[in-house]
C-alpha cells in the first residue's frame, strides 16, 4: 500500500532516546558511480544510497553499456552494495545524431550535470532530458565549457543552455576549459569527475572557489578513490541526518549512527547549529541542511538570519520562496529580503496544510516541525523517495532505531510499516 497523498504529523509528547541510521549520501553515491564506471577495473561501492536519484544514475550507466550488480545492505534498507565494472575511461554505448541514445534524468541535478560531461567521452550522441522542473534548472556553465572544448551540444531550448539537449560525444581530447561556480558547483564537479579519462584541464573561477563545499567533496573523493579497482565505502547522508539531529530541538536525545567525520559533507557540521547563532549562511556554514535550520528557527528565542540563499532558488523547487510561504502558513514571522530570510521567534505556531513542491527536503523539514506543532499536514509526502524512501518509516519506528513518531492519514488512521514507504 503506497504512502497516502496527504499525511498528518502528530507532535511528540515526551523525550525519546534513539540512535538512528540514515541511508548513504546521494552526493557521494552519484559521484562514486561516475568514478567507478571510469575506473580501470571492478569497483565495489558499499553503503550506497538506493533512491530515485541514484537509481536514475545506475539506469543511465547501464544504458551506456556498464555492468552494475546490486545487492542488499543488511545494515540499512535503503542502501545497496553496487559492483561496477569500470572500463578504463571507455563509454561503450551511444546513438547517432539522427537517433541519439535517450536518457531520462528525472529531477536529479547530479545525474543531469555529471552525465552531461561523462557522455562526451562516448563515440556518438546521447540525449538527456528530465521532468519539466529539470528543463528550467541551470545548465549553461557546463554546456558552455563543453562547447569550448569543441564538443557539440544541441539544446532544444530557445537560449541553448537548458535540457533537453543532445550531447555529441567524440571521446577524450587533451584540451583546457574554464568553468564558473556562479550558479552551481555541480558544473565544475561534472568536469572534474571525467577530467582524468577525458584528459581535460579544468580551470575553476568565480566566488568562493576554495570554500565551495561540494566542489571540495569532489576533489577529495577523486583523490582517495580506487581508480585501479577496489572497494569504496559511502558515508551516511548528513543532509538527511540533520532532520534527526533536529529532533533534539524538540525532545532529547537523538543521535545519528556512524555520523560522517571525513569533512567531505558540509552538513556534517549540523549538530554544531542545534543552538542556532543569530546568522547562518549557506556559503560556508551549511548546505541543504540550512533548510532544517530555517524551519527550526521560529522555535528560537531570538531572531535568526539566513543570508546567501541564492543557490536554493534553482534547486528542486524555488526553495527560498517555498520556505517563506509554508512557514508563514504556520504562523511564523519570516521575511524575505534579497537572498536572505529573516526569522523572528514565533510563540504561536499552528498547523497548516503544507505544499511540498515535489521537493524531498521540504517534506522532511516540515515533518520535523510537525513533531512540535500540531496539525501539520503534508501533501505528496512520497517525494522523499528522491533521497530517503524510508524516511517516514524511520520516524515511526520505535526507539532506538527510530523515534516512535505517530503519523496519520487524512482520515486520522495511524500509519505503520510499508504504508509509510515512499515508492
For each residue, the residues with C-beta under 8 A, 3 or more apart:
1: 418 419
2: 382 421 423
3: 7 381 382 392 415 419 420 421 422 423
4: 7 381 409 410 415 419
5: 379 380 381 382 410
6: 353 377 378 379 381 409 410
7: 3 4 377 378 381 392 407 408 409 410 415
8: 370 375 376 377 378 407 408 409 410 412
9: 367 369 370 371 376 377 378 405 407
10: 370 374 405 406 407 408
11: 370 371 372 373 374
12: 16 247 250 251 371 372 403 404 405
13:
14: 251
15: 251 252 253
16: 12 247 251 253 254 399 403 404
17: 252 253 254 399 400
18: 244 247 254 255 399 400 401 402 403 404
19: 254 255 256 257 400 401
20: 244 254 255 256 257 394 400 401 402 403
21: 75 76 236 256 257 258 401
22: 76 236 237 240 241 244 256 388 394
23: 49 50 51 76 78 79 236 237 240 387 388 390
24: 28 29 47 48 49 76 79 234 235 236 237
25: 28 29 49 234 235 236 237 238 239 260 265
26: 29 30 49 51 53 54 110 237 387
27: 30 31 110 214 217 237 265
28: 24 25 31 32 217 221 234 235 264 265
29: 24 25 26 32 33 45 48 49 54 57 234
30: 26 27 33 34 53 54 57 108 110 111 114
31: 27 28 34 35 110 114 189 193 217 218 221
32: 28 29 35 36 43 45 48 221 225 232 234
33: 29 30 36 37 45 48 54 57 58 61 82 84
34: 30 31 37 38 57 114 115 118 193 194
35: 31 32 38 39 43 193 221 222 225 227
36: 32 33 39 43 45 82 84 86 232
37: 33 34 61 64 66 84 86 87 91 118
38: 34 35 86 87 88 89 118 121 193 194 196 197 227
39: 35 36 42 43 84 86 88 225 226 227 228 229
40: 86 88 227 228 229
41: 86 88 228 229 230
42: 39 83 84 85 86 229
43: 32 35 36 39 83 84 86 226 229 230 231 232
44: 81 82 83 84 230 231 232
45: 29 32 33 36 48 81 82 83 84 231 232 233 234
46: 73 81 231 232 233 234
47: 24 73 75 76 79 81 233 234 235 236
48: 24 29 32 33 45 54 73 79 80 81 82 234
49: 23 24 25 26 29 53 54 78 79 234 237 387
50: 23 54 55 70 73 78 79 80 389
51: 23 26 54 55 78 385 386 387 388 389
52: 55 56 106 108 385 386 387 389
53: 26 30 49 56 57 106 108 110 111 386 387
54: 26 29 30 33 48 49 50 51 57 58
55: 50 51 52 58 59
56: 52 53 59 60 104 105 106 108 111
57: 29 30 33 34 53 54 60 61 108 110 111 114 115
58: 33 54 55 61 62 68 70 82
59: 55 56 62 63
60: 56 57 63 64 103 105 111 115
61: 33 37 57 58 64 66 68 84
62: 58 59 65 66 67 68
63: 59 60 93 101 103
64: 37 60 61 91 92 93 94 101 103 119 122 126
65: 62 87 91 92 93
66: 37 61 62 84 85 87 92
67: 62 84 85
68: 58 61 62 82 83 84 85
69: 82 83
70: 50 58 80 81 82
71: 80 81 83
72: 80 81
73: 46 47 48 50 76 77 79 80 81
74:
75: 21 47 79
76: 21 22 23 24 47 73 79
77: 73 390
78: 23 49 50 51 388 389 390
79: 23 24 47 48 49 50 73 75 76 234
80: 48 50 70 71 72 73
81: 44 45 46 47 48 70 71 72 73
82: 33 36 44 45 48 58 68 69 70
83: 42 43 44 45 68 69 71
84: 33 36 37 39 42 43 44 45 61 66 67 68
85: 42 66 67 68
86: 36 37 38 39 40 41 42 43 229
87: 37 38 65 66 90 91 92
88: 38 39 40 41 197
89: 38 121 172 196 197 198
90: 87 121
91: 37 64 65 87 94 118 119 121 122 123 169
92: 64 65 66 87 122
93: 63 64 65 101 122 124
94: 64 91 100 101 119 122 123 124 125 126 169
95: 99 100 101 102 124 125 126 127
96: 99 100 124 125
97: 100 125 166 168
98:
99: 95 96
100: 94 95 96 97 124 125 126 127 166
101: 63 64 93 94 95 124 125 126 127
102: 95 127 129
103: 60 63 64 115 119 126 127 128 129
104: 56 129 130
105: 56 60 108 111 112 115 128 129 130 134 163
106: 52 53 56 111 130 131 134
107: 130 131 133 134 316 358 386
108: 30 52 53 56 57 105 111 112 130 134 386
109: 112 113 134 137 184 186 315 316
110: 26 27 30 31 53 57 113 114 186
111: 30 53 56 57 60 105 106 108 114 115
112: 105 108 109 115 116 128 130 134 137 139 163
113: 109 110 116 117 139 142 184 186 187 189 190
114: 30 31 34 57 110 111 117 118 186 189 190 193 194
115: 34 57 60 103 105 111 112 118 119 126 128
116: 112 113 119 120 128 139 142 143 146 153 165 167 190
117: 113 114 120 142 146 190 191 193 194 198
118: 34 37 38 91 114 115 121 190 193 194
119: 64 91 94 103 115 116 122 126 128 167 169
120: 116 117 146 149 151 167 169 170 194 198
121: 38 89 90 91 118 169 171 172 194 197 198
122: 64 91 92 93 94 119 126 169 171
123: 91 94 169 170 171
124: 93 94 95 96 100 101 168 169
125: 94 95 96 97 100 101 166 167 168 169
126: 64 94 95 100 101 103 115 119 122 166 167 169
127: 95 100 101 102 103 164 165 166 167
128: 103 105 112 115 116 119 163 164 165 167
129: 102 103 104 105 134 135 163 164
130: 104 105 106 107 108 112 133 134 135 163 164
131: 106 107 134 135
132: 135 136
133: 107 130 136 137 316 317 358
134: 105 106 107 108 109 112 129 130 131 137 163
135: 129 130 131 132 157 162 163 164
136: 132 133 162
137: 109 112 133 134 162 163 314 315
138: 141 161 162 183 184 314
139: 112 113 116 142 143 155 161 162 163 165 187
140: 143 144 159 161 162 183
141: 138 144 145 179 180 182 183 184 187
142: 113 116 117 139 145 146 179 186 187 190 191
143: 116 139 140 146 147 153 155 160 161 165
144: 140 141 147 148 161
145: 141 142 148 149 177 178 179 187 191 202
146: 116 117 120 142 143 149 151 153 167 177
147: 143 144 150 151 152 153
148: 144 145 177 178
149: 120 145 146 173 175 176 177 200
150: 147 170 173 175
151: 120 146 147 167 168 169 170
152: 147 167 168
153: 116 143 146 147 165 166 167 168
154: 165 166 168
155: 139 143 159 160 161 162 163 164 165
156: 162 163 164 165
157: 135 160 161 162 163 164 165
158:
159: 140 155 162
160: 143 155 157
161: 138 139 140 143 144 155 157
162: 135 136 137 138 139 140 155 156 157 159 165
163: 105 112 128 129 130 134 135 137 139 155 156 157
164: 127 128 129 130 135 155 156 157
165: 116 127 128 139 143 153 154 155 156 157 162
166: 97 100 125 126 127 153 154
167: 116 119 120 125 126 127 128 146 151 152 153
168: 97 124 125 151 152 153 154
169: 91 94 119 120 121 122 123 124 125 126 151
170: 120 123 150 151 173
171: 121 122 123
172: 89 121 197 198 199 200
173: 149 150 170 198 199 200
174: 199 200 201
175: 149 150 199 200 201
176: 149 200 201 202 203
177: 145 146 148 149 191 200 201 202 203
178: 145 148 203 204 205
179: 141 142 145 187 188 191 202 203 204 205
180: 141 183 187 204 205 206
181: 184 185 187 188 204 205 206 207 208 209 212 215
182: 141 206 207
183: 138 140 141 180 187 311 314
184: 109 113 138 141 181 187 311 314
185: 181 188 189 212 213 214 215 218
186: 109 110 113 114 142 189 190 214
187: 113 139 141 142 145 179 180 181 183 184 190 191
188: 179 181 185 191 192 202 204 212 215 218
189: 31 113 114 185 186 192 193 214 215 217 218
190: 113 114 116 117 118 142 186 187 193 194
191: 117 142 145 177 179 187 188 194 195 200 202
192: 188 189 195 202 215 218 219 222
193: 31 34 35 38 114 117 118 189 190 218 222
194: 34 38 114 117 118 120 121 190 191 197 198 200
195: 191 192 198 199 200 201 202
196: 38 89 199 222 227
197: 38 88 89 121 172 194
198: 89 117 120 121 172 173 194 195
199: 172 173 174 175 195 196
200: 149 172 173 174 175 176 177 191 194 195
201: 174 175 176 177 195
202: 145 176 177 179 188 191 192 195
203: 176 177 178 179
204: 178 179 180 181 188 209 215
205: 178 179 180 181 209
206: 180 181 182 209
207: 181 182
208: 181 211 212 283 284
209: 181 204 205 206 212 215
210: 216
211: 208 283 284
212: 181 185 188 208 209 215 216
213: 185 216 217 265 266 284 287
214: 27 185 186 189 217 218 266 287
215: 181 185 188 189 192 204 209 212 218 219
216: 210 212 213 219 220 264
217: 27 28 31 189 213 214 220 221 264 265
218: 31 185 188 189 192 193 214 215 221 222
219: 192 215 216 222 223
220: 216 217 223 224 262 263 264
221: 28 31 32 35 217 218 224 225 264
222: 35 192 193 196 218 219 225
223: 219 220
224: 220 221
225: 32 35 39 221 222 232
226: 39 43 229 230 231 232
227: 35 38 39 40 196
228: 39 40 41
229: 39 40 41 42 43 86 226
230: 41 43 44 226
231: 43 44 45 46 226
232: 32 36 43 44 45 46 225 226
233: 45 46 47
234: 24 25 28 29 32 45 46 47 48 49 79
235: 24 25 28 47 258 260 262 264 265
236: 21 22 23 24 25 47 240 241 256 257 258 259 260
237: 22 23 24 25 26 27 49 240 241 265 387 388
238: 25 241 242 259 260 265 266 267 268 270 289
239: 25 242 265 267 287 288 289 361 387
240: 22 23 236 237 243 364 387 388 391
241: 22 236 237 238 244 245 256 259 267 270
242: 238 239 245 246 267 270 289 292 293
243: 240 246 247 292 364 365 367 368 391
244: 18 20 22 241 247 254 255 256 394 403
245: 241 242 248 254 255 256 270 271 274
246: 242 243 249 250 270 274 292 296 368
247: 12 16 18 243 244 250 251 254 368 371 403
248: 245 251 252 253 254 274
249: 246 274 296 299 372
250: 12 246 247 299 368 371 372
251: 12 14 15 16 247 248 254 371
252: 15 17 248
253: 15 16 17 248
254: 16 17 18 19 20 244 245 247 248 251 403
255: 18 19 20 244 245 259
256: 19 20 21 22 236 241 244 245 259
257: 19 20 21 236
258: 21 235 236
259: 236 238 241 255 256 268 271
260: 25 235 236 238 264 265 268
261: 268
262: 220 235 265 268
263: 220 268
264: 28 216 217 220 221 235 260 268
265: 25 27 28 213 217 235 237 238 239 260 262 268 287
266: 213 214 238 269 285 286 287
267: 238 239 241 242 270 286 287 288 289
268: 238 259 260 261 262 263 264 265
269: 266 272 273 285 286
270: 238 241 242 245 246 267 273 274 286 289 292 293
271: 245 259 274
272: 269
273: 269 270 276 277 280 285 286 293
274: 245 246 248 249 270 271
275:
276: 273 280 293 296 297 300 304
277: 273 280 304
278: 302 303 304 305
279: 304 305 306 307
280: 273 276 277 285 286 290 293 304 305 306
281: 284 285 286 306 307 308
282: 285 286 287 290 306 307 308 309 311 312
283: 208 211 307 308
284: 208 211 213 281
285: 266 269 273 280 281 282 290
286: 266 267 269 270 273 280 281 282 289 290 293
287: 213 214 239 265 266 267 282 290
288: 239 267 291 361
289: 238 239 242 267 270 286 292 293
290: 280 282 285 286 287 293 294 306 309 312
291: 288 294 295 312 319 323 361 362 365
292: 242 243 246 270 289 295 296 364 365 368
293: 242 270 273 276 280 286 289 290 296 297 304 306
294: 290 291 297 306 323 327 341 343 365
295: 291 292 298 323 327 365 366 368 369
296: 246 249 276 292 293 299 300 368 369
297: 276 293 294 300 304 306 343
298: 295 327 330 332 333 334 343 344 345 346 349
299: 249 250 296 345 346 349 372
300: 276 296 297 303 304 343 345
301: 345
302: 278 345
303: 278 300 342 343 344 345
304: 276 277 278 279 280 293 297 300 342 343
305: 278 279 280 340 341 342 343
306: 279 280 281 282 290 293 294 297 309 340 341 342 343
307: 279 281 282 283 339 340
308: 281 282 283 339 340
309: 282 290 306 312 313 319 320 339 340 341
310: 313 339
311: 183 184 282 314 315
312: 282 290 291 309 315 318 319 320
313: 309 310 318 319 320 321 339
314: 137 138 183 184 311 318
315: 109 137 311 312 319 359
316: 107 109 133 319 357 358 359 360 361 386
317: 133 322 357 358 359 362
318: 312 313 314 321 322 357
319: 291 309 312 313 315 316 322 323 359 361 362
320: 309 312 313 323 324 336 339 341
321: 313 318 324 325 336
322: 317 318 319 325 326 355 357 359 362
323: 291 294 295 319 320 326 327 334 341 362 365
324: 320 321 327 328 334 335 336 341
325: 321 322 328 329 355
326: 322 323 329 330 352 354 355 362 366
327: 294 295 298 323 324 330 332 334 343
328: 324 325 331 332 334
329: 325 326 352 353 354
330: 298 326 327 349 350 351 352 354 369 373 376
331: 328 346 348 349 350
332: 298 327 328 343 344 346 349
333: 298 343 344 345 346
334: 298 323 324 327 328 341 342 343 344
335: 324 341 342
336: 320 321 324 340 341 342
337: 340 341 342
338:
339: 307 308 309 310 313 320
340: 305 306 307 308 309 336 337
341: 294 305 306 309 320 323 324 334 335 336 337
342: 303 304 305 306 334 335 336 337
343: 294 297 298 300 303 304 305 306 327 332 333 334 346
344: 298 303 332 333 334
345: 298 299 300 301 302 303 333
346: 298 299 331 332 333 343 349
347:
348: 331
349: 298 299 330 331 332 346 369 372 373
350: 330 331 373 374 375
351: 330 370 373 374 375 376 377
352: 326 329 330 375 376 377
353: 6 329 377 379
354: 326 329 330 362 366 376 377 378 379
355: 322 325 326 362 379
356: 359 362 363 366 378 379 380 381 383
357: 316 317 318 322 362
358: 107 133 316 317 380 383
359: 315 316 317 319 322 356 362 363 383
360: 316 363 364 383 384 385 386 387 388
361: 239 288 291 316 319 364 365
362: 291 317 319 322 323 326 354 355 356 357 359 365 366 383
363: 356 359 360 366 367 378 380 381 383 384 391
364: 240 243 292 360 361 367 368 384 388 391
365: 243 291 292 294 295 323 361 362 368 369
366: 295 326 354 356 362 363 369 370 376 378
367: 9 243 363 364 370 371 376 378 381 391 392 395
368: 243 246 247 250 292 295 296 364 365 371 372
369: 9 295 296 330 349 365 366 372 373 376
370: 8 9 10 11 351 366 367 373 376 378
371: 9 11 12 247 250 251 367 368 395 403 405
372: 11 12 249 250 299 349 368 369
373: 11 330 349 350 351 369 370 376
374: 10 11 350 351
375: 8 350 351 352
376: 8 9 330 351 352 354 366 367 369 370 373
377: 6 7 8 9 351 352 353 354 410
378: 6 7 8 9 354 356 363 366 367 370 381
379: 5 6 353 354 355 356
380: 5 356 358 363 383
381: 3 4 5 6 7 356 363 367 378 384 392 422
382: 2 3 5 385 422 423
383: 356 358 359 360 362 363 380 386 422
384: 360 363 364 381 387 388 389 391 392 422
385: 51 52 360 382 388 389 422 423
386: 51 52 53 107 108 316 360 383
387: 23 26 49 51 52 53 237 239 240 360 384
388: 22 23 51 78 237 240 360 364 384 385 391 422
389: 50 51 52 78 384 385 421 422 423
390: 23 77 78 393 394 420 421 422
391: 240 243 363 364 367 384 388 394 395 422
392: 3 7 367 381 384 395 396 407 415 420 421 422
393: 390 396 397 402 417 420 421
394: 20 22 244 390 391 397 401 402 403
395: 367 371 391 392 402 403 405 407 420
396: 392 393 402 404 405 406 407 415 416 420
397: 393 394 401 402 403 404
398: 401 402 404
399: 16 17 18 402 403 404
400: 17 18 19 20
401: 18 19 20 21 394 397 398
402: 18 20 393 394 395 396 397 398 399 405
403: 12 16 18 20 244 247 254 371 394 395 397 399
404: 12 16 18 396 397 398 399
405: 9 10 12 371 395 396 402
406: 10 396 414
407: 7 8 9 10 392 395 396 414 415 420
408: 7 8 10 411 412 413 414 415
409: 4 6 7 8 412 413 415
410: 4 5 6 7 8 377
411: 408
412: 8 408 409
413: 408 409
414: 406 407 408
415: 3 4 7 392 396 407 408 409 419 420
416: 396 419 420
417: 393 420 421
418: 1 421
419: 1 3 4 415 416
420: 3 390 392 393 395 396 407 415 416 417
421: 2 3 389 390 392 393 417 418
422: 3 381 382 383 384 385 388 389 390 391 392
423: 2 3 382 385 389
